[in-house]
Amino acid sequence: MHRRLSNLKSGSGVHLMCLCSILFDAGYQVRIVAAPTTSFGHIPFCRPDRVLCDNDIPVIWPGSLKVGRLYVSTRSRVWRKFIIRALASVTSLTKGLNGGRRLSFPSALGKTLTDGEAEEVQRAANALGADLVIAEYSSLAPLLGGCRAKKRGVLMHDLFSSRAVSFQESGICPDHNPITLDQEVSRLRDAHVCIHASQIEADAVKHHLPDAEHIWMRPRLTKNTGDSSAPPRVVFIGVKHGGNRAALDMILKEIWPRVWQETGVELWIVGEIAKWVEGRHDGVRCVGFVEDLRTLGDGNTIGIAPMLVTSGISIKIGTYLELGMRVVAFKKTLEAYGDMLDGLVTAVDTPVEFTETLIDMLKKSAEQQGCPQDAVQRLEAEMSNEELLEALRCR
């Protein structure tokens, strides 16, 4: 991996833990090798999410000092980046307090490692004597050629080439390092198995890389019913990335003013994305991180996913369904699920239709809407990952 490990309970972290669960079912022990510099990002210390400890997944992190559960970088490059970013953040905050727009820092998502860092990660992986090595994202896939494992795979949370196109078609600047499909396929040449976030993305790649197996890893949903006593509310859950920021901007400008005026029901913004709300908005509560998502509610709560950008799979929709919420989303957002969510999620095409539908749903109870209570059980049966489990076993 070459990203921070501090939050694995939302977004791509949920996807990663789903893969780990499948690996356990296949009989593997799992170890995570973190990139010495890049995995720290701009913060020179990191406490990996407790979910790793709970699942007995050790972290091997070259170039770091471990103190309890905390990893501290010993690399001057990481500390320099931290100081520069801290100074820039103070300047940005000052501008924000004076009415200016807060500074947005460029993302390293999609960038490959430097040769020196790549060699360190390869050495650490080879030292484990692994039977199977999986690179997270295509940006780490070039390292697979230097790994001595019997089987090599790539976990593709996103197909970066199609992600870039989706951003550009929506008139949004990509929040990652954009590459073409040919460039992305060339990164994957040493992989035996490509684990995709959707069947659409698997189909887009397999014709260009026919010697590898291309499998859609279905999200693993488990019924986790929320608080039935919670008052009616609308929830938007999101980590901090460009797609969520674009959706949130549209919600606050085009959808929520009218919804609040006609219903008086609050919008709760949950997760890292809450930090990006600028100014005050009537009927909006920035909740931030929530330890137990069940406190957000169940059928009285409506989870929303008006995503302008489609990339990978929208994990938040699965989370809403697990909690027993009603869900409304753009049809485009649901394409990665195929027809599996037909009848379970209310799908619309435009912001105006989204607004009208949400108002109508808020004026009706879950019982009046006929919200299916057995939705997750049905999805559990349909979203089998048996094909992936078999493909990952070393024979």
TARA-V527722 format. One record per pair of residues at least 24 apart in sequence whose C-alpha atoms are under 10 Angstrom apart, sorted by the first residue. I is the first residue (numbers start at 0). GAP is how many residues later the second one is. D is the distance in whole Angstrom. If there is no record, write none. Layout:
# TARA-V527722
I,GAP,D + I,GAP,D
This chain:
# TARA-V527722
0,31,7 + 0,32,6 + 0,33,5 + 0,34,6 + 0,35,10 + 0,37,9 + 0,38,7 + 0,60,10 + 0,120,9 + 0,133,9 + 0,134,7 + 0,135,6 + 0,136,8 + 0,138,10 + 0,139,8 + 1,31,9 + 1,32,6 + 1,33,5 + 1,34,8 + 1,35,8 + 1,36,5 + 1,37,4 + 1,38,8 + 1,39,9 + 1,106,10 + 1,107,9 + 1,108,10 + 1,109,10 + 1,110,9 + 1,111,8 + 1,119,9 + 1,133,9 + 1,134,8 + 1,135,9 + 1,137,9 + 1,138,8 + 2,31,8 + 2,32,8 + 2,34,9 + 2,35,6 + 2,36,4 + 2,37,7 + 2,38,7 + 2,105,9 + 2,106,8 + 2,133,9 + 3,30,8 + 3,31,9 + 3,34,8 + 3,35,5 + 3,36,6 + 3,37,7 + 3,38,10 + 3,39,9 + 3,41,10 + 3,42,7 + 3,43,9 + 3,44,8 + 3,45,10 + 4,27,10 + 4,29,9 + 4,34,8 + 4,35,9 + 4,41,7 + 4,42,7 + 4,43,5 + 4,44,6 + 4,45,10 + 4,47,9 + 4,54,9 + 5,34,10 + 5,39,10 + 5,40,6 + 5,41,6 + 5,42,4 + 5,43,5 + 5,44,8 + 5,45,10 + 5,46,10 + 6,40,9 + 6,41,7 + 6,42,5 + 6,43,9 + 6,44,9 + 6,232,9 + 6,265,10 + 7,40,8 + 7,41,6 + 7,42,9 + 7,43,7 + 7,44,9 + 8,40,8 + 8,41,10 + 8,42,8 + 8,282,9 + 9,227,9 + 9,228,8 + 9,229,7 + 9,261,8 + 9,262,10 + 9,305,8 + 9,306,8 + 9,309,9 + 10,146,9 + 10,226,9 + 10,227,7 + 10,228,6 + 10,229,9 + 10,230,10 + 10,260,10 + 10,302,9 + 10,303,8 + 10,304,6 + 10,305,7 + 10,308,10 + 11,144,10 + 11,145,6 + 11,146,9 + 11,185,10 + 11,227,9 + 11,300,9 + 11,301,9 + 11,302,9 + 11,303,8 + 12,36,10 + 12,144,10 + 12,302,10 + 13,205,8 + 13,206,9 + 13,301,8 + 13,302,10 + 13,305,10 + 14,140,9 + 14,141,10 + 14,142,7 + 14,182,8 + 14,202,9 + 14,203,9 + 14,204,7 + 14,205,8 + 14,298,9 + 14,300,8 + 15,120,9 + 15,139,8 + 15,140,10 + 15,141,8 + 15,203,10 + 16,34,9 + 16,35,9 + 16,38,9 + 16,202,10 + 16,203,9 + 17,199,9 + 17,200,9 + 17,201,7 + 17,202,6 + 17,203,9 + 17,367,10 + 18,136,8 + 18,176,9 + 18,198,8 + 18,199,10 + 18,200,9 + 18,201,9 + 18,366,10 + 18,369,9 + 18,370,9 + 19,32,10 + 19,35,9 + 19,37,9 + 20,34,9 + 20,199,9 + 20,368,10 + 21,195,10 + 21,198,10 + 21,363,8 + 21,364,9 + 21,366,8 + 21,367,6 + 21,368,10 + 21,370,9 + 22,109,10 + 22,365,10 + 22,366,7 + 22,369,8 + 22,370,9 + 23,31,10 + 23,365,10 + 24,361,10 + 24,364,8 + 24,368,10 + 25,360,10 + 25,362,10 + 25,363,6 + 25,364,8 + 25,365,10 + 25,366,7 + 25,367,6 + 25,368,9 + 26,362,10 + 26,366,8 + 27,102,10 + 27,103,9 + 27,104,9 + 27,364,10 + 27,365,9 + 27,366,10 + 28,27,9 + 28,28,8 + 28,29,10 + 28,101,9 + 29,25,9 + 29,26,8 + 29,27,6 + 29,28,8 + 29,29,9 + 29,100,9 + 29,102,10 + 29,103,10 + 30,25,9 + 30,26,6 + 30,27,5 + 30,28,6 + 30,29,7 + 30,94,9 + 30,97,9 + 30,99,9 + 30,102,10 + 31,25,7 + 31,26,6 + 31,27,5 + 31,28,6 + 31,29,8 + 31,92,10 + 31,93,9 + 31,101,10 + 31,102,10 + 32,25,9 + 32,26,6 + 32,27,5 + 32,28,6 + 32,29,8 + 32,87,10 + 32,88,7 + 32,89,9 + 32,91,7 + 32,92,7 + 32,95,10 + 32,102,10 + 33,25,7 + 33,26,6 + 33,27,5 + 33,28,7 + 33,29,10 + 33,30,10 + 33,86,10 + 33,87,7 + 33,90,9 + 33,91,10 + 34,25,9 + 34,26,7 + 34,27,7 + 34,28,9 + 34,78,8 + 34,82,7 + 34,83,8 + 34,84,10 + 34,85,8 + 34,86,6 + 34,87,10 + 34,89,10 + 34,105,10 + 35,24,9 + 35,25,6 + 35,26,5 + 35,27,5 + 35,28,7 + 35,37,8 + 35,38,9 + 35,39,8 + 35,42,9 + 35,81,7 + 35,82,9 + 35,84,8 + 35,85,8 + 36,24,9 + 36,25,9 + 36,26,7 + 36,27,9 + 36,36,8 + 36,37,9 + 36,38,7 + 36,39,9 + 36,40,8 + 36,41,6 + 36,42,10 + 36,76,9 + 36,77,10 + 36,80,7 + 37,39,10 + 37,40,8 + 37,70,8 + 37,73,10 + 37,74,10 + 37,75,8 + 37,76,10 + 37,79,8 + 38,34,10 + 38,39,10 + 39,24,10 + 39,31,9 + 39,32,9 + 39,33,7 + 39,38,7 + 39,39,10 + 39,42,10 + 40,37,7 + 40,40,8 + 40,41,8 + 40,66,10 + 40,67,8 + 41,35,10 + 41,36,6 + 41,37,8 + 41,38,9 + 41,39,6 + 41,40,5 + 41,41,9 + 41,42,9 + 41,43,7 + 41,44,9 + 42,29,9 + 42,30,9 + 42,35,7 + 42,36,8 + 42,37,10 + 42,38,8 + 42,39,6 + 42,40,9 + 42,42,9 + 42,43,9 + 43,27,8 + 43,28,6 + 43,29,5 + 43,30,8 + 43,31,8 + 43,32,9 + 43,33,9 + 43,34,6 + 43,35,6 + 43,36,9 + 43,37,9 + 43,38,7 + 43,39,10 + 44,25,7 + 44,26,6 + 44,27,4 + 44,28,6 + 44,29,10 + 44,33,9 + 44,34,9 + 44,37,10 + 45,24,6 + 45,25,5 + 45,26,7 + 45,27,9 + 46,24,6 + 46,25,9 + 59,61,9 + 59,64,8 + 59,65,9 + 59,68,10 + 60,59,10 + 60,60,9 + 60,63,8 + 61,55,10 + 61,58,7 + 61,59,8 + 61,61,10 + 61,62,7 + 62,54,10 + 62,57,9 + 95,182,9 + 95,183,10 + 96,182,10 + 98,179,10 + 98,180,9 + 100,177,8 + 101,174,9 + 101,176,8 + 103,172,10 + 104,70,10 + 105,68,10 + 105,69,7 + 105,70,8 + 105,71,9 + 106,67,9 + 106,68,6 + 106,69,6 + 106,70,8 + 106,134,9 + 106,135,10 + 107,67,9 + 107,68,6 + 107,69,7 + 108,28,9 + 108,30,8 + 108,51,9 + 108,66,8 + 108,67,5 + 108,68,6 + 108,69,9 + 108,132,10 + 109,27,7 + 109,28,7 + 109,29,5 + 109,30,9 + 109,48,9 + 109,49,10 + 109,50,7 + 109,51,10 + 109,65,9 + 109,66,6 + 109,67,5 + 109,68,7 + 109,69,8 + 109,74,10 + 110,26,10 + 110,27,9 + 110,28,6 + 110,29,8 + 110,65,8 + 110,66,6 + 110,67,9 + 110,68,10 + 111,25,10 + 111,26,9 + 111,27,5 + 111,28,6 + 111,29,9 + 111,30,8 + 111,31,9 + 111,65,9 + 111,75,10 + 112,26,8 + 112,27,7 + 112,29,9 + 112,30,9 + 114,28,10 + 117,24,9 + 117,25,7 + 117,28,9 + 118,24,8 + 118,27,8 + 120,25,10 + 120,26,10 + 121,24,6 + 121,25,6 + 121,26,9 + 122,24,8 + 122,25,10 + 124,24,9 + 130,262,9 + 130,263,7 + 131,260,8 + 131,261,8 + 131,262,7 + 132,58,10 + 133,57,9 + 133,58,10 + 133,59,9 + 133,60,9 + 133,61,9 + 133,258,10 + 134,53,10 + 134,56,9 + 134,59,10 + 135,59,10 + 136,51,10 + 136,57,10 + 136,58,10 + 136,59,10 + 137,46,7 + 137,47,8 + 137,48,9 + 137,49,6 + 137,50,7 + 137,53,10 + 137,56,9 + 138,38,10 + 138,45,8 + 138,48,7 + 138,49,9 + 139,47,8 + 139,48,9 + 140,43,9 + 140,44,10 + 140,45,9 + 140,46,6 + 140,47,6 + 140,48,8 + 140,49,7 + 140,50,7 + 140,53,10 + 141,44,8 + 141,45,5 + 141,46,7 + 141,47,8 + 141,48,7 + 141,49,9 + 142,44,9 + 142,45,10 + 142,47,9 + 142,48,10 + 143,43,9 + 143,44,9 + 143,45,9 + 143,46,6 + 143,47,7 + 143,48,10 + 144,43,10 + 144,44,9 + 144,45,5 + 144,46,8 + 145,44,9 + 146,43,10 + 148,245,10 + 149,42,10 + 149,244,7 + 149,245,9 + 150,39,10 + 150,40,8 + 150,41,6 + 150,42,8 + 150,240,10 + 150,241,8 + 150,242,9 + 150,243,7 + 150,244,9 + 151,38,7 + 151,39,5 + 151,40,5 + 151,41,7 + 151,42,9 + 151,240,9 + 152,35,9 + 152,37,8 + 152,38,5 + 152,39,6 + 152,40,5 + 152,41,6 + 152,42,7 + 152,59,9 + 152,60,9 + 152,61,10 + 152,238,10 + 152,239,8 + 153,34,8 + 153,36,10 + 153,37,7 + 153,38,8 + 153,39,7 + 153,40,5 + 153,41,6 + 153,42,8 + 153,60,10 + 154,38,9 + 154,39,6 + 154,40,5 + 154,41,6 + 154,42,8 + 154,62,9 + 155,38,7 + 155,39,6 + 155,40,5 + 155,41,6 + 155,42,9 + 155,45,9 + 155,46,9 + 155,60,10 + 155,61,10 + 155,156,8 + 156,38,8 + 156,39,7 + 156,40,5 + 156,41,9 + 156,44,10 + 156,60,10 + 156,154,8 + 156,155,6 + 156,156,8 + 157,38,8 + 157,39,7 + 157,40,9 + 157,43,8 + 157,152,10 + 157,153,6 + 157,154,5 + 157,155,8 + 158,25,8 + 158,26,10 + 158,37,8 + 158,38,8 + 158,39,10 + 158,42,7 + 158,43,9 + 158,45,9 + 158,46,9 + 158,152,7 + 158,153,7 + 159,24,7 + 159,151,8 + 159,152,9 + 160,24,9 + 160,150,10 + 161,39,8 + 161,42,9 + 161,148,9 + 161,149,7 + 161,150,9 + 162,80,10 + 162,146,8 + 162,147,7 + 162,148,5 + 162,149,8 + 163,145,9 + 163,146,10 + 163,147,9 + 164,144,9 + 164,145,9 + 164,146,10 + 165,77,10 + 165,142,8 + 165,143,5 + 165,144,6 + 165,145,7 + 166,75,9 + 166,76,8 + 166,79,10 + 166,141,8 + 166,142,6 + 166,143,8 + 166,144,9 + 167,141,9 + 168,139,9 + 168,140,8 + 169,76,9 + 169,138,6 + 169,139,7 + 169,140,10 + 170,137,9 + 170,138,10 + 171,70,8 + 171,71,9 + 171,74,8 + 171,136,9 + 171,137,9 + 172,69,8 + 173,67,10 + 173,68,7 + 173,69,9 + 173,135,10 + 174,66,7 + 174,67,5 + 174,68,8 + 175,65,9 + 175,66,9 + 180,24,8 + 180,27,9 + 181,26,8 + 184,24,7 + 187,24,9 + 191,199,9 + 191,200,9 + 192,195,9 + 192,198,7 + 192,199,8 + 193,194,10 + 194,193,8 + 194,196,10 + 194,197,10 + 195,116,8 + 195,117,9 + 196,114,9 + 196,115,5 + 196,116,6 + 196,117,9 + 196,118,10 + 196,139,8 + 196,140,9 + 197,113,9 + 197,114,6 + 197,115,6 + 197,116,10 + 197,137,9 + 197,138,5 + 197,139,7 + 197,140,8 + 198,113,9 + 198,114,10 + 198,136,9 + 198,137,7 + 198,138,8 + 198,139,8 + 199,112,9 + 199,135,8 + 199,136,6 + 199,137,9 + 199,138,8 + 200,110,9 + 200,111,7 + 200,112,10 + 200,135,8 + 212,175,9 + 212,178,8 + 213,174,9 + 213,177,10 + 214,170,9 + 214,172,8 + 214,173,6 + 214,176,9 + 215,120,10 + 215,169,8 + 215,171,9 + 215,172,8 + 216,166,9 + 216,167,9 + 216,168,6 + 216,169,10 + 216,170,9 + 216,171,7 + 216,172,10 + 217,95,9 + 217,118,10 + 217,119,8 + 217,161,10 + 217,162,10 + 217,164,9 + 217,165,6 + 217,166,7 + 217,167,6 + 217,168,10 + 217,170,9 + 218,94,9 + 218,95,10 + 218,96,8 + 218,99,8 + 218,118,9 + 218,160,10 + 218,161,9 + 218,164,7 + 218,165,9 + 218,166,9 + 219,98,8 + 219,156,10 + 219,159,9 + 219,160,7 + 219,163,7 + 219,164,8 + 219,165,9 + 220,94,10 + 220,97,7 + 220,98,8 + 220,100,8 + 220,101,6 + 220,155,7 + 220,156,8 + 220,157,10 + 220,158,7 + 220,159,6 + 220,160,10 + 220,162,8 + 221,96,9 + 221,97,9 + 221,99,9 + 221,100,6 + 221,101,9 + 221,154,7 + 221,155,8 + 221,157,9 + 221,158,7 + 222,96,9 + 222,98,8 + 222,99,5 + 222,100,7 + 222,101,8 + 222,150,10 + 222,151,9 + 222,152,9 + 222,153,6 + 222,154,7 + 222,156,10 + 222,157,9 + 223,69,9 + 223,70,7 + 223,74,9 + 223,95,9 + 223,96,10 + 223,97,9 + 223,98,5 + 223,99,5 + 223,100,7 + 223,152,9 + 224,68,9 + 224,69,7 + 224,70,10 + 224,72,8 + 224,73,6 + 224,74,9 + 224,95,10 + 224,96,9 + 224,97,6 + 224,98,4 + 224,99,5 + 224,100,8 + 224,148,10 + 224,151,10 + 225,66,9 + 225,67,7 + 225,68,4 + 225,69,6 + 225,70,7 + 225,71,5 + 225,72,4 + 225,73,8 + 225,74,10 + 225,75,9 + 225,94,9 + 225,95,10 + 225,96,8 + 225,97,5 + 225,98,6 + 225,99,8 + 226,66,9 + 226,67,6 + 226,68,5 + 226,69,7 + 226,70,4 + 226,71,6 + 226,72,9 + 226,73,9 + 226,74,10 + 226,96,8 + 226,97,9 + 227,66,9 + 227,67,9 + 227,68,9 + 227,69,6 + 227,70,6 + 227,71,7 + 227,72,7 + 227,73,9 + 227,96,9 + 228,66,9 + 228,67,10 + 228,68,7 + 228,69,9 + 228,71,9 + 229,64,10 + 229,65,7 + 229,66,7 + 229,67,5 + 229,68,8 + 229,69,10 + 229,70,7 + 229,71,8 + 230,34,9 + 230,35,10 + 230,65,9 + 230,66,8 + 230,67,10 + 230,69,7 + 230,70,8 + 231,33,7 + 231,34,8 + 231,35,10 + 231,64,10 + 231,65,8 + 231,66,9 + 231,67,9 + 231,68,5 + 231,69,5 + 231,70,8 + 231,130,8 + 231,131,10 + 231,133,9 + 232,31,9 + 232,32,6 + 232,33,5 + 232,34,6 + 232,35,7 + 232,63,8 + 232,64,8 + 232,65,10 + 232,66,10 + 232,67,7 + 232,68,5 + 232,69,7 + 232,70,9 + 232,129,8 + 233,31,7 + 233,32,6 + 233,33,5 + 233,34,6 + 233,35,9 + 233,50,10 + 233,62,9 + 233,63,10 + 233,66,9 + 233,67,6 + 233,68,5 + 233,69,6 + 233,70,7 + 233,91,10 + 233,92,10 + 233,93,10 + 233,124,9 + 233,128,9 + 234,31,9 + 234,32,6 + 234,33,5 + 234,34,6 + 234,35,7 + 234,49,10 + 234,50,10 + 234,52,10 + 234,61,8 + 234,62,9 + 234,66,7 + 234,67,6 + 234,68,5 + 234,69,6 + 234,70,9 + 234,85,9 + 234,90,9 + 234,92,10 + 235,31,8 + 235,32,6 + 235,33,5 + 235,34,6 + 235,35,9 + 235,37,9 + 235,38,9 + 235,50,10 + 235,66,9 + 235,67,6 + 235,68,6 + 235,69,7 + 235,70,9 + 235,80,8 + 235,81,10 + 235,84,9 + 236,31,8 + 236,32,6 + 236,33,5 + 236,34,6 + 236,35,9 + 236,36,8 + 236,37,9 + 236,50,10 + 236,51,9 + 236,52,10 + 236,56,10 + 236,66,8 + 236,67,8 + 236,68,8 + 236,78,10 + 236,79,6 + 236,80,9 + 236,82,9 + 236,83,9 + 237,31,8 + 237,32,6 + 237,33,5 + 237,34,6 + 237,35,5 + 237,36,8 + 237,50,9 + 237,51,10 + 237,67,9 + 237,76,10 + 237,77,9 + 237,78,7 + 238,31,9 + 238,32,6 + 238,33,5 + 238,34,5 + 238,35,9 + 238,36,10 + 238,49,10 + 238,50,10 + 238,77,10 + 239,31,8 + 239,32,5 + 239,33,5 + 239,34,8 + 239,35,8 + 239,36,8 + 240,31,9 + 240,32,8 + 241,31,10 + 241,67,9 + 242,63,10 + 242,64,7 + 242,65,7 + 242,66,5 + 242,67,8 + 242,68,9 + 243,28,10 + 243,29,7 + 243,32,10 + 243,61,9 + 243,62,9 + 243,63,7 + 243,64,9 + 243,65,8 + 244,28,7 + 244,29,9 + 244,31,7 + 244,32,9 + 244,62,9 + 244,63,10 + 245,60,9 + 245,61,8 + 245,62,7 + 245,63,8 + 246,57,10 + 246,58,8 + 246,59,6 + 246,60,5 + 246,61,6 + 246,62,8 + 247,25,8 + 247,26,9 + 247,28,9 + 247,29,8 + 247,57,9 + 247,58,8 + 247,59,9 + 247,60,10 + 248,27,9 + 248,28,8 + 248,29,10 + 249,56,8 + 249,57,9 + 249,58,9 + 249,101,8 + 250,53,10 + 250,54,10 + 250,55,8 + 250,56,10 + 250,100,8 + 250,103,10 + 250,104,9 + 251,25,9 + 251,29,8 + 251,30,10 + 251,32,9 + 252,28,10 + 253,97,7 + 253,98,8 + 253,100,10 + 253,101,8 + 254,51,10 + 254,96,7 + 254,97,7 + 254,98,10 + 254,99,7 + 254,100,5 + 254,101,9 + 254,103,9 + 254,104,10 + 255,25,9 + 255,26,9 + 255,27,8 + 255,28,9 + 255,99,8 + 255,102,10 + 255,103,10 + 256,24,8 + 256,25,8 + 256,26,8 + 256,27,10 + 256,98,10 + 257,97,7 + 257,98,9 + 257,101,9 + 258,24,9 + 258,96,7 + 258,97,8 + 258,98,10 + 258,99,7 + 258,100,6 + 258,101,10 + 258,103,9 + 259,24,9 + 259,99,9 + 260,98,10 + 261,97,7 + 261,98,10 + 261,100,10 + 261,101,10 + 262,95,10 + 262,96,7 + 262,97,9 + 262,99,7 + 262,100,7 + 263,98,10 + 264,94,10 + 264,97,8 + 264,98,10 + 266,34,10 + 266,35,9 + 266,36,10 + 266,37,10 + 267,28,9 + 267,35,10 + 269,26,9 + 292,26,9 + 292,27,9 + 292,30,8 + 293,26,10 + 293,28,9 + 293,29,6 + 293,30,9 + 294,28,9 + 295,24,10 + 295,27,8 + 295,29,9 + 296,26,7 + 296,27,8 + 296,28,7 + 297,24,9 + 297,25,6 + 297,26,5 + 297,27,5 + 297,28,8 + 297,68,9 + 298,24,8 + 298,25,5 + 298,26,4 + 298,27,6 + 298,28,9 + 298,66,8 + 298,67,5 + 298,68,8 + 298,70,10 + 298,72,7 + 298,73,10 + 298,74,9 + 299,24,9 + 299,25,7 + 299,26,8 + 299,61,10 + 299,62,8 + 299,64,9 + 299,65,7 + 299,66,6 + 299,67,9 + 300,24,5 + 300,25,7 + 300,26,9 + 300,61,9 + 300,64,10 + 300,65,9 + 301,24,5 + 301,25,5 + 301,26,7 + 301,56,8 + 301,59,8 + 301,60,8 + 301,64,9 + 302,24,5 + 302,25,7 + 302,26,9 + 302,42,10 + 302,55,10 + 303,24,5 + 303,25,6 + 303,26,9 + 303,41,10 + 303,42,10 + 303,50,9 + 303,54,9 + 304,24,5 + 304,25,7 + 304,26,10 + 304,28,7 + 304,29,9 + 304,42,10 + 304,49,10 + 305,24,5 + 305,25,9 + 305,26,9 + 305,27,7 + 305,41,10 + 305,42,9 + 305,43,9 + 305,44,9 + 305,45,8 + 305,48,8 + 306,24,9 + 306,25,8 + 306,26,6 + 306,27,10 + 307,24,8 + 307,25,8 + 307,42,10 + 307,43,10 + 308,24,8 + 309,24,9 + 309,25,9 + 309,26,8 + 310,25,8 + 311,24,7 + 311,25,10 + 312,24,7 + 316,24,10 + 316,28,9 + 317,58,9 + 317,61,10 + 319,25,10 + 320,24,9 + 320,51,10 + 320,52,9 + 320,53,10 + 320,54,7 + 320,55,7 + 320,58,10 + 321,53,8 + 321,54,6 + 321,55,9 + 321,57,10 + 322,53,9 + 323,42,10 + 323,47,9 + 323,48,9 + 323,49,7 + 323,50,9 + 323,51,8 + 323,52,8 + 324,41,9 + 324,46,8 + 324,47,10 + 324,48,9 + 325,35,9 + 325,39,10 + 325,40,7 + 325,43,9 + 325,44,10 + 325,45,7 + 325,46,9 + 326,31,9 + 326,34,10 + 326,44,10 + 327,26,8 + 327,27,10 + 327,29,8 + 327,30,7 + 327,33,9 + 328,25,8 + 328,29,10 + 329,24,8 + 336,46,10 + 339,38,9 + 339,39,7 + 339,42,8 + 339,43,8 + 340,34,9 + 340,37,10 + 340,38,8 + 342,28,9 + 342,29,9 + 342,32,9 + 343,26,10 + 343,27,8 + 343,28,7 + 343,29,10 + 343,30,10 + 343,31,7 + 343,32,9 + 343,35,10 + 344,26,9 + 344,30,10
